[in-house]
Structure formats: C-alpha cells, structure tokens
Amino acid sequence: MQILKSSAAELAPEFGIMAGRWSQYSGLSAMPFGAMWCMIPPGGHSNTDCHPEAELVMVMQGTLHVQANGREEVAPAGTAVLLDSTEEHVLVNPSGQNPAVTLSIYWLPEDTSGPAPTATAGTER
C-alpha cells in the first residue's frame, strides 16, 4: 500500500495552475493512466486546455466552476467531472480566499472506430 497525499505533493506551475504529476512518486510508472494533483489558487483559473486524453477531475477541496462546450457547471468538493477526449475546458476557483484542490486522472480512450465488443455468456471483461 502507498499513501499519496495532495498536501505532500511537489507542485509546479503547469496549465496556469499548480500541478503535481504522480510520476514524482516511486513505483507508479506502470499505471494504465496518468494522474496529478492540481491546486487552483483563490480567484484563479486554469488555461484553456484540450488534449486527446479523457479526463476525470475529482474535486477534493473547495468548489470549481468547470467550463466546457459553452456550459459552466458548479462542482463542489466530493464531485467528479468527466471530460471527453478533445473537450476544451477551463477550471475556475470562484473563492477569493481558499484554494481548490483536484485529483485529475487521464487516459487515452480506446479506439472506437471498429465494431463494439459483445458480451458472451460466461466471458468476463
């Protein structure tokens, strides 16, 4: 077991906010996804971001306003926001006093150009 605390992560400026990629932790290089802690300062926001990976942003502390596809949704602590591959997005911390902390998990989606797999009785996926 390995305990990974956002408060102990080494953060650096990235995307207009502070981010700490999980590659900083030893023994995590074989994970099938990328992950990073993010801290959005009070009144701050990320740069507009768009990438080929799907992304799951989990709000750990504070509240975010997530802007994507011409919409803005409020995501308080305990909320997860799933962003599709290539969906342009911005994370905004509306608080003037408290930072917002997120855990972002991202991965390249599977190729969906072929036929969808079908479930067969007795076969596990």
Backbone as JSON Lines, residues from 0, in Angstrom:
{"i":0,"aa":"M","n":[0.85,-1.17,0.0],"ca":[0.0,0.0,0.0],"c":[0.9,1.24,0.0]}
{"i":1,"aa":"Q","n":[0.44,2.24,-0.74],"ca":[1.16,3.5,-0.79],"c":[0.14,4.62,-0.57]}
{"i":2,"aa":"I","n":[0.4,5.52,0.35],"ca":[-0.5,6.64,0.64],"c":[0.04,7.86,-0.11]}
{"i":3,"aa":"L","n":[-0.81,8.47,-0.93],"ca":[-0.42,9.63,-1.73],"c":[-1.27,10.82,-1.29]}
{"i":4,"aa":"K","n":[-0.66,11.78,-0.63],"ca":[-1.39,12.93,-0.09],"c":[-1.16,14.16,-0.95]}
{"i":5,"aa":"S","n":[-2.24,14.83,-1.28],"ca":[-2.11,16.06,-2.08],"c":[-1.27,17.1,-1.34]}
{"i":6,"aa":"S","n":[-1.39,17.14,-0.02],"ca":[-0.66,18.14,0.78],"c":[0.85,17.9,0.76]}
{"i":7,"aa":"A","n":[1.29,16.69,0.41],"ca":[2.72,16.37,0.38],"c":[3.29,16.37,-1.03]}
{"i":8,"aa":"A","n":[2.46,16.62,-2.03],"ca":[2.93,16.57,-3.42],"c":[3.78,17.79,-3.75]}
{"i":9,"aa":"E","n":[4.77,17.58,-4.61],"ca":[5.57,18.69,-5.13],"c":[4.83,19.26,-6.33]}
{"i":10,"aa":"L","n":[4.37,20.52,-6.2],"ca":[3.61,21.17,-7.25],"c":[4.5,22.14,-8.02]}
{"i":11,"aa":"A","n":[4.21,22.29,-9.3],"ca":[4.93,23.22,-10.15],"c":[3.93,23.88,-11.09]}
{"i":12,"aa":"P","n":[4.23,25.08,-11.57],"ca":[3.31,25.76,-12.49],"c":[3.11,24.95,-13.77]}
{"i":13,"aa":"E","n":[1.86,24.72,-14.11],"ca":[1.51,23.99,-15.33],"c":[0.06,24.34,-15.66]}
{"i":14,"aa":"F","n":[-0.24,24.63,-16.89],"ca":[-1.61,24.95,-17.33],"c":[-2.18,26.19,-16.66]}
{"i":15,"aa":"G","n":[-1.35,27.09,-16.15],"ca":[-1.83,28.28,-15.47],"c":[-2.18,28.06,-14.01]}
{"i":16,"aa":"I","n":[-2.01,26.83,-13.51],"ca":[-2.28,26.49,-12.12],"c":[-1.06,25.75,-11.57]}
{"i":17,"aa":"M","n":[-1.17,25.18,-10.4],"ca":[-0.09,24.38,-9.83],"c":[-0.47,22.91,-9.96]}
{"i":18,"aa":"A","n":[0.46,22.09,-10.45],"ca":[0.16,20.68,-10.67],"c":[1.33,19.82,-10.18]}
{"i":19,"aa":"G","n":[0.98,18.65,-9.7],"ca":[1.98,17.68,-9.25],"c":[1.67,16.33,-9.86]}
{"i":20,"aa":"R","n":[2.38,16.0,-10.92],"ca":[2.15,14.71,-11.6],"c":[2.57,13.56,-10.7]}
{"i":21,"aa":"W","n":[1.82,12.47,-10.8],"ca":[2.11,11.32,-9.96],"c":[3.39,10.62,-10.36]}
{"i":22,"aa":"S","n":[3.98,10.98,-11.46],"ca":[5.27,10.4,-11.85],"c":[6.35,10.76,-10.82]}
{"i":23,"aa":"Q","n":[6.08,11.7,-9.94],"ca":[7.04,12.05,-8.88],"c":[7.13,10.96,-7.81]}
{"i":24,"aa":"Y","n":[6.13,10.09,-7.75],"ca":[6.13,9.02,-6.75],"c":[6.83,7.78,-7.31]}
{"i":25,"aa":"S","n":[7.67,7.17,-6.52],"ca":[8.36,5.98,-6.98],"c":[7.38,4.81,-7.04]}
{"i":26,"aa":"G","n":[7.59,3.94,-8.02],"ca":[6.8,2.72,-8.13],"c":[5.46,2.86,-8.83]}
{"i":27,"aa":"L","n":[5.15,4.03,-9.38],"ca":[3.85,4.21,-10.03],"c":[3.95,4.28,-11.55]}
{"i":28,"aa":"S","n":[5.08,3.98,-12.11],"ca":[5.28,4.14,-13.56],"c":[4.46,3.16,-14.4]}
{"i":29,"aa":"A","n":[4.0,2.07,-13.84],"ca":[3.3,1.05,-14.62],"c":[1.78,1.23,-14.6]}
{"i":30,"aa":"M","n":[1.28,2.35,-14.1],"ca":[-0.17,2.56,-14.05],"c":[-0.73,2.75,-15.46]}
{"i":31,"aa":"P","n":[-1.95,2.28,-15.72],"ca":[-2.53,2.4,-17.07],"c":[-3.17,3.77,-17.32]}
{"i":32,"aa":"F","n":[-2.87,4.74,-16.47],"ca":[-3.41,6.09,-16.61],"c":[-2.41,7.07,-16.02]}
{"i":33,"aa":"G","n":[-2.56,8.33,-16.36],"ca":[-1.77,9.39,-15.75],"c":[-2.61,10.03,-14.66]}
{"i":34,"aa":"A","n":[-1.96,10.64,-13.69],"ca":[-2.68,11.3,-12.62],"c":[-1.86,12.48,-12.11]}
{"i":35,"aa":"M","n":[-2.57,13.47,-11.6],"ca":[-1.88,14.61,-11.0],"c":[-2.8,15.32,-10.02]}
{"i":36,"aa":"W","n":[-2.18,15.85,-8.99],"ca":[-2.86,16.74,-8.06],"c":[-2.82,18.13,-8.7]}
{"i":37,"aa":"C","n":[-3.88,18.89,-8.54],"ca":[-3.89,20.26,-9.04],"c":[-4.39,21.18,-7.94]}
{"i":38,"aa":"M","n":[-3.79,22.36,-7.85],"ca":[-4.22,23.37,-6.91],"c":[-4.51,24.63,-7.72]}
{"i":39,"aa":"I","n":[-5.76,25.1,-7.63],"ca":[-6.16,26.33,-8.3],"c":[-6.26,27.38,-7.2]}
{"i":40,"aa":"P","n":[-5.45,28.43,-7.27],"ca":[-5.41,29.4,-6.18],"c":[-6.73,30.18,-6.08]}
{"i":41,"aa":"P","n":[-6.96,30.84,-4.95],"ca":[-8.17,31.63,-4.8],"c":[-8.33,32.62,-5.96]}
{"i":42,"aa":"G","n":[-9.5,32.62,-6.57],"ca":[-9.78,33.53,-7.69],"c":[-9.08,33.15,-8.98]}
{"i":43,"aa":"G","n":[-8.37,32.03,-9.0],"ca":[-7.58,31.63,-10.16],"c":[-8.34,30.72,-11.11]}
{"i":44,"aa":"H","n":[-7.71,30.43,-12.22],"ca":[-8.28,29.51,-13.21],"c":[-7.16,28.89,-14.03]}
{"i":45,"aa":"S","n":[-7.46,27.74,-14.59],"ca":[-6.5,27.07,-15.48],"c":[-6.51,27.76,-16.83]}
{"i":46,"aa":"N","n":[-5.49,27.51,-17.6],"ca":[-5.51,27.89,-19.0],"c":[-6.56,27.04,-19.7]}
{"i":47,"aa":"T","n":[-7.04,27.5,-20.85],"ca":[-7.9,26.65,-21.66],"c":[-7.08,25.44,-22.06]}
{"i":48,"aa":"D","n":[-7.63,24.25,-21.84],"ca":[-6.9,23.01,-22.09],"c":[-7.72,22.11,-23.01]}
{"i":49,"aa":"C","n":[-7.03,21.42,-23.88],"ca":[-7.67,20.47,-24.79],"c":[-6.62,19.43,-25.16]}
{"i":50,"aa":"H","n":[-6.95,18.15,-25.07],"ca":[-5.98,17.09,-25.28],"c":[-6.68,15.82,-25.73]}
{"i":51,"aa":"P","n":[-5.95,14.86,-26.26],"ca":[-6.58,13.63,-26.75],"c":[-7.02,12.68,-25.63]}
{"i":52,"aa":"E","n":[-6.58,12.9,-24.41],"ca":[-6.95,12.02,-23.3],"c":[-8.34,12.38,-22.76]}
{"i":53,"aa":"A","n":[-9.07,11.38,-22.31],"ca":[-10.27,11.6,-21.49],"c":[-9.74,11.94,-20.1]}
{"i":54,"aa":"E","n":[-10.52,12.71,-19.34],"ca":[-10.03,13.15,-18.03],"c":[-11.15,13.12,-17.0]}
{"i":55,"aa":"L","n":[-10.83,12.59,-15.84],"ca":[-11.75,12.59,-14.72],"c":[-11.15,13.52,-13.66]}
{"i":56,"aa":"V","n":[-11.85,14.62,-13.39],"ca":[-11.4,15.61,-12.41],"c":[-12.24,15.43,-11.15]}
{"i":57,"aa":"M","n":[-11.6,15.07,-10.06],"ca":[-12.3,14.9,-8.79],"c":[-11.95,16.07,-7.88]}
{"i":58,"aa":"V","n":[-12.97,16.8,-7.45],"ca":[-12.76,17.96,-6.59],"c":[-12.6,17.45,-5.16]}
{"i":59,"aa":"M","n":[-11.42,17.67,-4.62],"ca":[-11.1,17.18,-3.28],"c":[-11.35,18.24,-2.2]}
{"i":60,"aa":"Q","n":[-11.13,19.51,-2.58],"ca":[-11.26,20.61,-1.62],"c":[-11.74,21.83,-2.38]}
{"i":61,"aa":"G","n":[-12.68,22.57,-1.81],"ca":[-13.18,23.79,-2.43],"c":[-14.28,23.49,-3.44]}
{"i":62,"aa":"T","n":[-14.54,24.47,-4.27],"ca":[-15.55,24.38,-5.31],"c":[-14.96,24.89,-6.61]}
{"i":63,"aa":"L","n":[-15.28,24.23,-7.7],"ca":[-14.84,24.68,-9.02],"c":[-16.03,25.03,-9.88]}
{"i":64,"aa":"H","n":[-15.81,25.95,-10.78],"ca":[-16.73,26.16,-11.9],"c":[-15.99,25.58,-13.09]}
{"i":65,"aa":"V","n":[-16.58,24.59,-13.73],"ca":[-15.96,23.92,-14.87],"c":[-16.65,24.4,-16.13]}
{"i":66,"aa":"Q","n":[-15.87,24.99,-17.02],"ca":[-16.39,25.5,-18.28],"c":[-15.97,24.55,-19.4]}
{"i":67,"aa":"A","n":[-16.96,24.05,-20.16],"ca":[-16.68,23.14,-21.27],"c":[-17.88,23.16,-22.22]}
{"i":68,"aa":"N","n":[-17.59,23.13,-23.5],"ca":[-18.64,23.08,-24.52],"c":[-19.68,24.19,-24.37]}
{"i":69,"aa":"G","n":[-19.24,25.39,-24.01],"ca":[-20.16,26.51,-23.88],"c":[-21.03,26.46,-22.64]}
{"i":70,"aa":"R","n":[-20.77,25.52,-21.74],"ca":[-21.53,25.38,-20.49],"c":[-20.6,25.65,-19.31]}
{"i":71,"aa":"E","n":[-21.21,26.0,-18.2],"ca":[-20.47,26.11,-16.95],"c":[-21.25,25.37,-15.88]}
{"i":72,"aa":"E","n":[-20.57,24.45,-15.21],"ca":[-21.19,23.65,-14.14],"c":[-20.43,23.9,-12.84]}
{"i":73,"aa":"V","n":[-21.15,23.91,-11.74],"ca":[-20.54,24.05,-10.42],"c":[-20.23,22.66,-9.89]}
{"i":74,"aa":"A","n":[-19.0,22.47,-9.4],"ca":[-18.56,21.17,-8.89],"c":[-17.95,21.38,-7.49]}
{"i":75,"aa":"P","n":[-18.74,21.12,-6.44],"ca":[-18.21,21.25,-5.09],"c":[-17.37,20.04,-4.7]}
{"i":76,"aa":"A","n":[-16.68,20.14,-3.57],"ca":[-15.88,19.01,-3.07],"c":[-16.74,17.76,-3.02]}
{"i":77,"aa":"G","n":[-16.15,16.65,-3.43],"ca":[-16.86,15.38,-3.47],"c":[-17.5,15.11,-4.82]}
{"i":78,"aa":"T","n":[-17.27,16.0,-5.79],"ca":[-17.83,15.86,-7.14],"c":[-16.75,15.41,-8.11]}
{"i":79,"aa":"A","n":[-17.15,14.6,-9.08],"ca":[-16.24,14.2,-10.16],"c":[-16.82,14.72,-11.47]}
{"i":80,"aa":"V","n":[-15.94,15.23,-12.32],"ca":[-16.33,15.75,-13.63],"c":[-15.6,14.93,-14.68]}
{"i":81,"aa":"L","n":[-16.34,14.31,-15.58],"ca":[-15.74,13.51,-16.66],"c":[-15.72,14.36,-17.92]}
{"i":82,"aa":"L","n":[-14.52,14.57,-18.46],"ca":[-14.34,15.34,-19.68],"c":[-13.96,14.41,-20.81]}
{"i":83,"aa":"D","n":[-14.67,14.53,-21.92],"ca":[-14.39,13.69,-23.08],"c":[-13.06,14.06,-23.71]}
{"i":84,"aa":"S","n":[-12.54,13.15,-24.46],"ca":[-11.32,13.38,-25.23],"c":[-11.56,14.57,-26.15]}
{"i":85,"aa":"T","n":[-10.61,15.45,-26.22],"ca":[-10.6,16.68,-27.05],"c":[-11.65,17.71,-26.64]}
{"i":86,"aa":"E","n":[-12.25,17.59,-25.45],"ca":[-13.21,18.59,-24.96],"c":[-12.45,19.75,-24.32]}
{"i":87,"aa":"E","n":[-12.55,20.92,-24.93],"ca":[-11.88,22.11,-24.41],"c":[-12.49,22.49,-23.07]}
{"i":88,"aa":"H","n":[-11.64,22.79,-22.07],"ca":[-12.16,23.06,-20.73],"c":[-11.28,24.03,-19.95]}
{"i":89,"aa":"V","n":[-11.9,24.68,-18.97],"ca":[-11.23,25.6,-18.05],"c":[-11.77,25.31,-16.66]}
{"i":90,"aa":"L","n":[-10.88,25.28,-15.67],"ca":[-11.26,25.09,-14.27],"c":[-11.11,26.43,-13.56]}
{"i":91,"aa":"V","n":[-12.17,26.9,-12.92],"ca":[-12.19,28.21,-12.26],"c":[-12.46,28.03,-10.78]}
{"i":92,"aa":"N","n":[-11.65,28.66,-9.94],"ca":[-11.9,28.66,-8.5],"c":[-12.57,29.99,-8.16]}
{"i":93,"aa":"P","n":[-13.88,29.97,-7.85],"ca":[-14.59,31.22,-7.59],"c":[-14.3,31.81,-6.2]}
{"i":94,"aa":"S","n":[-13.67,31.05,-5.32],"ca":[-13.39,31.54,-3.97],"c":[-12.3,32.6,-4.01]}
{"i":95,"aa":"G","n":[-12.51,33.66,-3.29],"ca":[-11.48,34.69,-3.17],"c":[-10.53,34.43,-2.02]}
{"i":96,"aa":"Q","n":[-10.78,33.34,-1.26],"ca":[-10.0,33.1,-0.05],"c":[-9.33,31.74,0.02]}
{"i":97,"aa":"N","n":[-9.95,30.71,-0.58],"ca":[-9.46,29.34,-0.39],"c":[-9.06,28.69,-1.71]}
{"i":98,"aa":"P","n":[-7.96,27.94,-1.69],"ca":[-7.58,27.21,-2.91],"c":[-8.54,26.05,-3.15]}
{"i":99,"aa":"A","n":[-8.62,25.62,-4.39],"ca":[-9.36,24.41,-4.75],"c":[-8.32,23.35,-5.09]}
{"i":100,"aa":"V","n":[-8.55,22.12,-4.66],"ca":[-7.62,21.01,-4.92],"c":[-8.38,19.92,-5.67]}
{"i":101,"aa":"T","n":[-7.76,19.42,-6.74],"ca":[-8.38,18.34,-7.51],"c":[-7.39,17.2,-7.7]}
{"i":102,"aa":"L","n":[-7.95,16.05,-7.99],"ca":[-7.18,14.91,-8.46],"c":[-7.65,14.67,-9.89]}
{"i":103,"aa":"S","n":[-6.73,14.75,-10.82],"ca":[-7.06,14.55,-12.23],"c":[-6.45,13.23,-12.7]}
{"i":104,"aa":"I","n":[-7.31,12.37,-13.23],"ca":[-6.86,11.09,-13.79],"c":[-7.18,11.13,-15.27]}
{"i":105,"aa":"Y","n":[-6.21,10.76,-16.11],"ca":[-6.4,10.88,-17.56],"c":[-5.83,9.66,-18.27]}
{"i":106,"aa":"W","n":[-6.43,9.36,-19.41],"ca":[-6.04,8.17,-20.19],"c":[-6.47,8.38,-21.62]}
{"i":107,"aa":"L","n":[-5.78,7.68,-22.53],"ca":[-6.18,7.7,-23.93],"c":[-7.35,6.75,-24.1]}
{"i":108,"aa":"P","n":[-8.47,7.24,-24.65],"ca":[-9.61,6.34,-24.84],"c":[-9.29,5.25,-25.85]}
{"i":109,"aa":"E","n":[-9.99,4.14,-25.72],"ca":[-9.79,3.04,-26.67],"c":[-10.3,3.46,-28.04]}
{"i":110,"aa":"D","n":[-9.74,2.86,-29.07],"ca":[-10.19,3.12,-30.43],"c":[-11.61,2.59,-30.58]}
{"i":111,"aa":"T","n":[-12.53,3.47,-30.94],"ca":[-13.93,3.07,-31.07],"c":[-14.36,3.03,-32.53]}
{"i":112,"aa":"S","n":[-13.39,3.0,-33.43],"ca":[-13.75,3.01,-34.86],"c":[-14.24,1.64,-35.34]}
{"i":113,"aa":"G","n":[-13.88,0.58,-34.65],"ca":[-14.3,-0.76,-35.05],"c":[-15.61,-1.14,-34.4]}
{"i":114,"aa":"P","n":[-16.05,-2.38,-34.63],"ca":[-17.31,-2.82,-34.03],"c":[-17.19,-2.91,-32.51]}
{"i":115,"aa":"A","n":[-18.27,-2.63,-31.82],"ca":[-18.28,-2.7,-30.36],"c":[-18.19,-4.15,-29.93]}
{"i":116,"aa":"P","n":[-17.44,-4.42,-28.85],"ca":[-17.36,-5.81,-28.36],"c":[-18.72,-6.24,-27.84]}
{"i":117,"aa":"T","n":[-18.99,-7.53,-27.96],"ca":[-20.25,-8.05,-27.46],"c":[-19.98,-8.95,-26.28]}
{"i":118,"aa":"A","n":[-20.89,-8.96,-25.34],"ca":[-20.74,-9.82,-24.16],"c":[-21.19,-11.23,-24.52]}
{"i":119,"aa":"T","n":[-20.44,-12.2,-24.05],"ca":[-20.78,-13.6,-24.27],"c":[-20.98,-14.24,-22.91]}
{"i":120,"aa":"A","n":[-22.0,-15.06,-22.79],"ca":[-22.28,-15.72,-21.51],"c":[-21.04,-16.43,-21.02]}
{"i":121,"aa":"G","n":[-20.7,-16.21,-19.77],"ca":[-19.55,-16.89,-19.16],"c":[-18.23,-16.21,-19.44]}
{"i":122,"aa":"T","n":[-18.23,-15.11,-20.19],"ca":[-16.99,-14.39,-20.51],"c":[-16.9,-13.15,-19.66]}
{"i":123,"aa":"E","n":[-15.76,-12.97,-19.01],"ca":[-15.55,-11.75,-18.21],"c":[-14.75,-10.76,-19.02]}
{"i":124,"aa":"R","n":[-14.99,-9.49,-18.75],"ca":[-14.22,-8.43,-19.39],"c":[-13.27,-7.83,-18.41]}
